[in-house]
Amino acid sequence: MPHTPDVCPSVNVFEHRLAAGLEGRRAASLYRQRLTLDSPQGPVVRLKGRDFLNFCSNDYLGLASHPQLMASMRAGVERYGVGSGASHLVCGHSTAHRELEEALADFTGRPRALLFGSGFAANTGTLSALLQRGDTVLQDRLNHASLLDGGLHSGARLQRFAHNDLAALERKLEQVPAAALVVVDGVFSMDGDVAPLAALAQLTRQRQAWLMVDDAHGFGVLGKRGIGSTEAAGLGVGDVPVLMATLGKALGTAGAFVAGSEDLIEFLLQEARNYVYSTAMPSAVAVAGKTALQLLHSESWRRSYVLELVARFRRGAGQLGLPLLDVGGPIQPLLVGDAGRALALSQNLKRRGVLAGAIRPPTVPANTSRLRITFSAAHSESQVDALLAALEACWSTDV
Ligand SMILES: Cc1ncc(COP(=O)(O)O)c(C=O)c1O
């Protein structure tokens, strides 16, 4: 007897799931769409023949199309070609990768660093390799999705604690019998605030736990030398044994790294599946990464200048009565609440020639949709003023 399916054979379960999922997103104003740039990344970008003021990239230092970085990547292509051709452990690892890893270890003051193709891969790879069943991983509620995914994937017990709430973390740590890893963003990507790293380091040390910091948004921006949120908090490898940071944001290139002890890095090199079974980043990207590190030093004015622009924006936004969060870095969210209204504001700004992303659930918690406005050292003061004028024009009309 042929098997009779329970559902009508003409309605495939996947087709139904896709259609319902997409429709659900549209109906809840949660549908995401890509912008397609026809220009380099920068303070002004071109879309379909029109120029827009860009306040939504993570190119905080304005390095993504810096002439020296572009020349350096071109030279990297001349020397190494385009593709790396294999994973690092087969034959994709080059002198450029080695030199960048050494430069990153040196810059962060850590024994060793290991490159990954992306920050997402670095986080999921590191957490899955480091943690075992029976361990506990404690994560701030606002941690990046890649940290949460890595924790879930590892098989360890995943516990989330209230955002930046040390007392809540301490209560949870008291209950943990086995190895515990506390994981936080150094700078929270959607709120722009900084984790209380010094206190977290003290607490984890007291509890024999380890601390991992994802400094995707602090690296290159914070600290006297731009080492990031750990430098700003005066912490070294003894305090924060696992440091991850990305190269595709303030450093203007692509990829990421983990820096820590000799054993941590050698263990990840052997065990992190995202490292072992993935093609190495193009060597030319690593060549450019090293140049970006040099620019952090030779053009250190970029760190202070972007903060001056932020201060200018905050003064103006305060005068307009816009709902600023109490954060001083290049990520300046304007809290809106409702997803539909955040989207309408973003679209209204776009009609006026300004790009500012509407960040909605599930990227942020329900009812905390926002415009995520970001600044770059490539912006000018008059561009910041133009942003303020556009916000003034559209904020109340969309209320
Ligand atoms: C906090 C944080 N961690 C990790 C990542 C992932 O980095 P990448 O874009 O290099 O994959 C991001 C980027 O979006 C991020 O904001």
The ligand as a Tripos MOL2 file, in Angstrom:
@<TRIPOS>MOLECULE
LIG
   16    16     1     0     0
SMALL
NO_CHARGES

@<TRIPOS>ATOM
      1 C1         29.8370   42.5610   18.5990 C.3       1 LIG1
      2 C2         30.0730   41.8750   17.3020 C.ar      1 LIG1
      3 N1         30.7370   40.7110   17.3030 N.ar      1 LIG1
      4 C3         30.9860   40.0350   16.1650 C.ar      1 LIG1
      5 C4         30.5600   40.5190   14.9560 C.ar      1 LIG1
      6 C5         30.8160   39.7260   13.7160 C.3       1 LIG1
      7 O1         31.9330   40.2260   13.0460 O.3       1 LIG1
      8 P1         32.0500   40.0400   11.4700 P.3       1 LIG1
      9 O2         31.1740   41.0850   10.8560 O.co2     1 LIG1
     10 O3         33.5040   40.2260   11.1860 O.co2     1 LIG1
     11 O4         31.5680   38.6620   11.1630 O.co2     1 LIG1
     12 C6         29.9030   41.7360   14.8980 C.ar      1 LIG1
     13 C7         29.5310   42.2970   13.5930 C.2       1 LIG1
     14 O5         28.5910   42.5610   13.0910 O.2       1 LIG1
     15 C8         29.6240   42.4260   16.0980 C.ar      1 LIG1
     16 O6         28.9290   43.5660   16.0930 O.3       1 LIG1
@<TRIPOS>BOND
     1     1     2 1
     2     2     3 ar
     3     2    15 ar
     4     3     4 ar
     5     4     5 ar
     6     5     6 1
     7     5    12 ar
     8     6     7 1
     9     7     8 1
    10     8     9 2
    11     8    10 1
    12     8    11 1
    13    12    13 1
    14    12    15 ar
    15    13    14 2
    16    15    16 1
@<TRIPOS>SUBSTRUCTURE
     1 LIG1         1 GROUP 0 **** ****
